């Protein structure tokens, strides 16, 4: 289960990175390098920008949820609360 969640987190991070690089900041971005103009002609400039922004937020939220879910599963599978490591350092 943890392996599957780790793979999902990695894929989500790669896709999120690509989507962020495609976005057009205030003064031009690399979206025109990868055919951003074609997307603007198909969807219209406002609609494509809105879609990319919603996709970015969705991927960021899903990455956050996946990371928390993985941490909970790992903590529960270890059979403890996570304070054992701290206790071992205190002597």
TARABEL-V977936 format. One record per pair of residues at least 24 apart in sequence whose C-alpha atoms are under 8 Angstrom apart, sorted by the first residue. I is the first residue (numbers start at 1). J is the second residue. D is the distance in whole Angstrom. If there is no record, write none. Layout:
# TARABEL-V977936
((I J D) (I J D))
This chain:
# TARABEL-V977936
((2 70 6) (2 73 7) (2 74 7) (5 66 7) (5 70 6) (6 70 8) (8 66 8) (9 63 6) (9 66 6) (9 67 7) (12 59 7) (12 62 8) (12 63 6) (13 63 7) (16 56 6) (16 59 6) (16 60 7) (19 52 7) (19 55 8) (19 56 7) (20 56 7) (23 49 8) (23 52 7) (23 53 8))
